[in-house]
């Protein structure tokens, strides 16, 4: 959730921190704040609302200093007010803290500190951390931080500064992402996401759980919470500044929708062996023998990644004949899941930091399962904790509503399904057919994006609707769920996705002339079935927006609006049919005046439970 950026060096910290916060605003935009060591005191400016509100306050009170911490907040404990905004300072003004995560035992700690006479100004759990460090501080900043961390339960990514030690920046991580950036000539950075610091350095260390980093202008040291020195690899960031810019698009979301052909090419590059009718995923090489013997797969994920997993379920069962279950990561560990020998658990997360998915992964490990990850962020927690996995290589996804990550996840799952299928029951000829179809998907997505103006005109017709129903069958049932989610996320219109046949078991009661129904109906083996569902909708006065493939008669004469995507094999149709649904949600949201990149109450990376 929240975004952290910190700096120590020889440049004015304020512009660097503000720039970093703007890059991180997608992680939370309830409030923002900055603390700088200015002279011999810590100066703090905070504002409720987005970064722009903070900038306005800074105009009247510019801060100077070479050491500072910044934060943009997604509220968990305490309302999104200025007083609850980070950074939080200690009772004596010596300590300032920014925090991402949740301190689970904050109420107990707060009560003890209040008994000692310490007054609290906010309703947040983070303020406890600042007071604890100050309470332990007796001239050794690092020691005080370590003592405080020893009292904390829960998850944290922390950046901390101390008035009495103006040459020290401390970061610590447990359960929340934190990246340490190494600049030139004694400049160092802390950030929740590489995008915040890629303008200034491309050399980073992805901190592990229970790591603490102490940065000074003459160097840095890494250790664990037991004061033992640890070694972490310095890595080069694999994307540039342009990839986190809008590049002429009005919104990041629209840019990312139109990036999909290229990101899909990146996802499959070097992985598709067309002449062999299979795929080679290097992140799975260490587990390839084990993959041959698995007899059950559990896919666990949240949100959009969950719907990608549902598509993967159909793919893997069809090609490999292995039973697959798709589980919400947020529920997986609480029901004591049955994990037997021969079970593979596949965890999907765009950020690689989703708290519920990480918890599910740990539960699966505890039960002895082989755990593989699919994620986009290099160096993320899921990538490091899993037994193997696959990166999407989709580049940074800044828009809160996921688009290119979804199509990338489905593409990766198609290659996993092909790999598993060729190990079991898919023939060489069938494998070549599937591999060729996968290789052509980026080109077909390019063709689909040419429908943008068509979708815009449809959006103009239905932008004021209060409710939408999305229907699909088989491979396109998860697409209906994902399409409904996109509309909900950014337009704030109520929408539900259903298997088309289930419409008769309840939702049909809602259908009238004011209820647009989006039907995903490609020309496949189930086309006649879903055509019957369309006739049922029309018989009750409903408006039908049909997402179909070429040559879809007689649907053309029945539906109110038609969007025709190119045709491909059924298992890959979701990558094409999802595109007009992304565009529909986008255009409706823009026409309604919403901020599609920063929808209300949402954040990009859900790093708390």
N, C-alpha and C positions, 0 to 999 in steps of 0.2 A: 504494500500500500504506500505509505508515505515515501517522500523522496528526501535524501540527504546529500548534501555536497559540502565539503570542507577543504580549506586550503592553508598551507604554510609555505612561505617562500620570501621572495624579495620584490614582488609586485603588489600593487594595491589589490587587496582581496575582494573588495566590494563588487567591481565589475565582473570578476570571475565567478563569484557566488551567484549573482543575479543571472548571469548567462546560464550557469549550470541548473539553477532552479527552473528556468524557462524550459530547458530540455527535459526536466523531470516532472513538469506539471501534470502530465498524464497519469502519474502515480497517485495524485491527490490534489485537490484544489479547493479545499474548505478554508484554508488559511495558510499564511507563509510568514517567515521571519528570518532574521539574520542577527548574529552576534559577532562583533569584532573586538579584538583586543586593541583598543585605541589609547595610546599613552600608557597610563598605569591602571586603567579600568576597563571592564567589559561593557561595551555599549550595545544595546539591543533595540531593534525596531521590529515590530510585528504588526500584522494586519489581518483581519478577517477577509475572506474572499480570495480571489486569484492573485497571481503575481503582480498584475497591474496595480492593484490596490497598495501593495507593498512599495512598488516603485514610486507611487504618488507621495507616500509618506517620506520616503528617502529624499525626494527633491527638496524638502524643507529642512532636512537634517542629514546631510551627507556624512558618511563615516569614513575614517581613514584608518588604515592598519594593514599589516602583512600576515595576520593570522585571523581566521574567521570560520564560522560554521553557519550553514543555512539549511532550511527545511521547508518543504511544502507538505501540507497535512491532509490526510484522509481520516476523518474523525472516528475514533473508537470509544475512548473514555472521555466524556465531556463534550458539550456542544461545540459546534464550529465557530467559536468566538475568538476575539483578539486575545483575551486573557488565557485561553486554552491553547493558543498557537505556540509553536516551538520557535526558538530555543527557550528552554526553561533554566532559570538561574537559581542558585542556592540562596539560603537565608542570609548569608554573609556577603553575597555578591562576588565570591571568589570563583565559582564554578558555573559554566554554561554547558548545556547538553542538548543535542538533537537525537531523536530516537525513532526508529521504525520497529514495530513489533508490539507485543503486549506483555506487561509485567503482571503475571498472574497472582502474585502474592502482595500486590501493592497496598491493598487495604490493611493487611496486618502490619506492614512496614510503616505505612502512614500513621496508624494509630500509635505505634511505639515512638515515632518521631514527634508526634503531637504531645505525647506524655512528657517528652523532654523539653517542651516549650517552643518547638519549631512551628511556625505558622505557614499554612499553605495558601497560595493565591489562586490556584487553578483546580479544576476537577479532573485533571489528567493523571494517569499512572506514571508518566515520565518525570513529573516534578519530584517524585520520591528518589529517583536516581541522583538528581542534582544535590538534594539535601544529604543523601547518604554519603556521597563522595566528600562533600564539605565536612560532614561529621567526622569522617576518618582522616581528613587531611591534617598532617602535622609536619609539613615541609617536604613530603615526598609524594608528588602527584601520582606517579604510576602505582605506588603502593596503595594509595587511597582508592584509586579506581579498582584495583584488584580486590581489595577488601569489600568494596561495595558490590562488585559483580558476584562475589561469593554469597551474597545475601539474596540475590535475585532469582526468582523462578519465572520461567516463561521464555519468550523469544525477544531478541533485541539485535539491532544494528545500531551502534552508538558512535557519535562523534563528540569529543569532550575537550574543552579548553579550560585553563586555570589562570586567573589574574596574576598569581605570584610566580608562574613559570611561563613567561611570554614566548619561549622558544620551543614549546612542546605542543603537539597535536596528538591525541590518543584516539584510536578507533578500536572497537571490539565487536565481535559477532557471535551470536548463537541463534540459529534458526531464521534469521533475516539476512538478506543479501547485503554484502558490503565489499566494495572493490577499492583497492589501494593503488593509486596512480603515481608513477615515478616520472617526474619532469626533469628538466635540465638544470644543472647547477644548484642543487639543493632545494628544489621545489617539489612538494608532495601534495597529493589530493586524496580525499575519501569521497566515495559516491555510492549510491544505491544501484546505479546503472552506468555502464560505460558511456552512454550517450551524453552524460553530463560533463564529461572531461575529455572527450575525444578531440575537441578543439585544441587542447593543450598538451596532451601526451597520448601515445598509443602503446605505452609500456605499462602493464597492469599486473597486479597480483590479486587473484580471486581468493579472498580470505575463507578459511574453513571454520566450521563451528568451534567455538572456544578459543579462537585466535584473538590476540591483542597486538596491535601495531603501535609503536611509539615513534613518531616522526619528529625529527629536529632538522634545522637547516643544514647541519653537517652530516646527516645520515639518518637511518632508521633501523629499528630492530623489531623482529617478529618473535613472539613467544606465545605460549598457551597460558591458561588461567592459573596454572601451577608454577609460573615463572620459568618454565623450561623453554630454551631457544628452539624454534621450529624453522624448517626450511620450506619455502614455497616457490614454485617456478614463476619466473617473470615471463609473461606472455605478451605477444603483440596483438593488438586489436585488429580484427579482420574486416572492419568497415571504416569508411571515411566520413568527413563532415557532411558531404553532400547527401549521404544516405539518411541523415536525420534532419534534412531540410525539406520544405514543401515543394521545391523545384517547379514553381509556377502554378501548382494546383491550389485551389481555394482551401482545401482541407487535407490533412494527412490521410484521412480515411479514403478520400477519392484517389489520392496518389497511390495508396497501397492496393486499392482495387485494380488500378491500371498497371501496377507493377507485376501482377500475377503471372503473365506469360514469362517474364524474365526470371522471376523467383522460382517458378516451376522448372525452368531449364536448369537453374542452379541446383535445385533439389535433386534432380535426376542425373546431373552431370557425373560421368564416370561410374554410375551405379547400374545402368541398364545394359545388359549383355544381349543385344537383339539376336545376334547370330547363334547364341546358345539358348535363346528362349527363356532367359532367367534374369535375375538381378543379383548383384554382389554388393552387400552393405558391409563395409569394413568394420563398422562398429559392432557387428554381430559375429565377426569371424571367430572370436574366442569362444563363442557359444554355438557354433554351427553344428557340431555333433550332438549337442544337447537338444537343439531345435528339432533334429530328426526323430527324437524319441519322445517329445512332449505329446501328451494326450488330452490336454485341456489348457485353454488360455483364458485369463481374466484380463480385460482391459479396464483400467480405472482412470478417471479424469473428471474435470469439472467444466461446466459451461459449454462454450463452443467446442472445446477439445473432446467433451463427452459425446457430442453429436458426430464428430469425426470418428470417434471410436465405434459408434453404432454402424457407420458405413463400413468400417474395418471388420466388424463382426460378420456382416453379410459376405464380404470379400473372402475372408479366410475360410469360413465354413464352406463356401462354394468351391474354392480352388483346392484347399488342403484337406477338407473333410474333418477338421479338428473342431470340436465343440468350443464355442466362444461365449463368454458372458461379459456384459458391459456393466460396470458398477460406478455409481457416483462415488468419487473418492471421499467425499464428506461423510458418507455412510459406511464405507467399506470396513473400517477397523472397529466400528462400534457394534457390529453384529457377529463378532467372532467368526470371521469367514473361514470356510473349509478349504485349506490349501494342502493338496496331497503331493507326494512325489510324482513328477511328470507334469506338474502345473507350472505354466509360465505366466507371470504377471507383467503386463505391458502398461506402463504409465505414460500418459500424454500431458504435456503442459507447454504452452508457447514460451512462457518466461523461464520455465525450469525452476521456479521458486514458489509455486502455488502450495500454500501450507497444507491444505487437505490432501493433495496428491503426494506430497513428501511424507506425510504421516501414514498414508496408505502403503507407500513404498516400504517404509520402515516396518510396518506390521507384516507385510508379505515376506520381507527378509527374515523377520523374527520367526516366522512359521516355516522357514526353510525353502521358500520358493526362489527360483531364478527370476530376477527382476530386470527388465529392459526398459529404457526410457526413449521417448521421442520428444525432443524439445528444440527450440530455436536458438536459445541463448548459450553461446559457448562459455564454459566455465561455471555454469549454473549448478545449483545444489543437486538437482535431479541427475545432471550429467555426471557429477562426481560420485554420487551415492550408488547409482545403478551398476549392475554387472556388465552392462554394455548398452548400446543404443545407437540412435541415428539422429543427427542434426538435420534441421530443415534447410539451413543455409538461405533463409528467406530475407535476411537483413533485418534491421530494427523495425518493429511494428509500433508506431507511436500512437495511432488512433486507438482509443480504448475499446471500441467494438472491433473484434478480430475479423479479418478478411483473408489476407494472403496466408496467414498461418493456418487457417482452416483448410484451404485448398492444398497447401503444402503437406499438412498432416494426412489428408486423404491420399495424396500421391505417394507418400512414404508407406502408408498402410497397403496400398495397391502393390508396391514392390515387395513388401514383406509377404503378402499373400501369394504373389507369384513365386517367390523363393521357396516358401513352404509347400506350395502346390507342386512345384517341379521335383521336390524331394519325395513327394508321395504319389500323386495320381494324375498330374497334368502332363500330357504328352509334349514332346519336343515341338510338334507342329502347333499345338494349341498355345504353348508357351511363346512361340514366335509371334503368333497373332496378337496375344495380349501385350507383349513387349513393344510391338510396332504401334499398337493403339496408344500405349502410354507415351511413347516417344512423340506422338503427334498432338498430344493434349495441349502443350503451350500454343501451338498454331491455332487450335480450335478455340482456345480462350481469347486469343487476339480477335478472331472473328466474332465471338460473342460480345466483346466489348464495343463493337461497332453498333450494338443495339442501345447504346446509352441514351440517345435522343428519343428513341421509341419508348423506353422505360420512363423517361422524364415526362412525356406527355401523359402516360398512364398515371404517374404520381400526381399530376395536376388534377386529375379527375377525382382521386380518392384521398387527398391529403387531409380532408376534414372528417373522415370516418372515425367513429368512436371505437370500433372493434374490427378485427380481421380474423379470419379463419384460414389456416394453411393446411392443405391436404397433399399427401403423397403415398405411394405404395412402394414396398420393397426397398430398393436402394435409395429411393427418393423420399421415403418417410423421414429419415433423419434430416434431409434437406428441408422438409417442411418445418421441422422443429427448429432448425437453425435460422430459417427465414423469419419465423415468428419471433425468435429471440432478438435478431437484428432490429426488427421494427420496434419492439419493446424498448430495447436499450437506448435508442437515439431519438425516436419520435415521441415516446411516452404514450403510444397508442396500445391499448390492450390487444394482444394477439395470442392465439393458441395454435400449436401444430398438432395434427392428428393423423394416424393412419386412415386413409380414405374410407376404408370399409367400416371403421369405427364411428364415422359420422352419424350413422343411423342409430347408434346406441347413446344418444344424448345430444350432441352438438347440433343436430339438425333442427332442434327446437328453437335455436337462436337465429336461424336463417330467415332473413327478410330482405326487402329492397335496400336496407341501410347497412347490410353486412357483406362487404366484399370478401370473396373467397378466392384465395390464390391456390390453384391446382397445378401441381407439378406432374405433367402427363406426357413424357416422351413416348415416341412410337416404338413400343417394345411389346413383350409378350403379355403384359398386363394392361395394355392400352384400352382394350374394350371394356375391361372391368372398371377402370377409372372414368371412362366415358359415361358409363351408367351412373356413377356418382355425380358427374357434372349435370346430367339430365335431372337427377333428383334435386339438385340445387336450383336449377332453372325453374323447375315445377313449383318451387316455393318462393319465386320472385328474387332469388339471390343474384348478385353480380359476380361473374366469373372472370378472373384474370388467369389465363392459361399459360404456363411455361411449358412449351412443347418442343419437339424437334421437327425437322423438315418433313413435309408431306404428312400432315396430321389430319386429313379429312376423316370423318365429318366434324371434328372438333372446331374447325375454322368457322363453321356456320352456326355453332351453338354458343361459344364463349363470347363474352362482351369485349374482351381485349385479349390479344394474342401476342406472345413473345416467342419467336422461333430461334432456338439455339441449334448449332450444328449437331450432327448425329455421331455417336461413337458407341463402343460396346457398353452394355448396361452398367457394368461395375464402375465405369468411369464417368457416367452421366452426371453424378453429383457434383463433379468439379465444374461442369458447364452450367448446370441448372442453378447452382448457388450464386452465380455471378449476377444475373438479373435481379435476384432477391436482395443481394447486397446493394445494388444500384437503386432499387425501389425504396428500400429503407433509407438510404442516403438522401435521395431527392425529396422524399416526403418530409424528412426531418429538416432539411434546409428550407423547404417551402413553408414550414411551420415556424421558422425563425430560431431553431434550436442550434446549439453548439455541438456539432456531431463528434468533434474530437474529444470533448470533455463533457459527456452526458452527466446529468445530475446524479449524485449519490454513488457513482461508480468510480473505480480506479482500475488501472491496467493490470497490475500484478497483485493478486490477493495473497499477501504473505502472512495473514493472521487467520485463525480459525473463527 
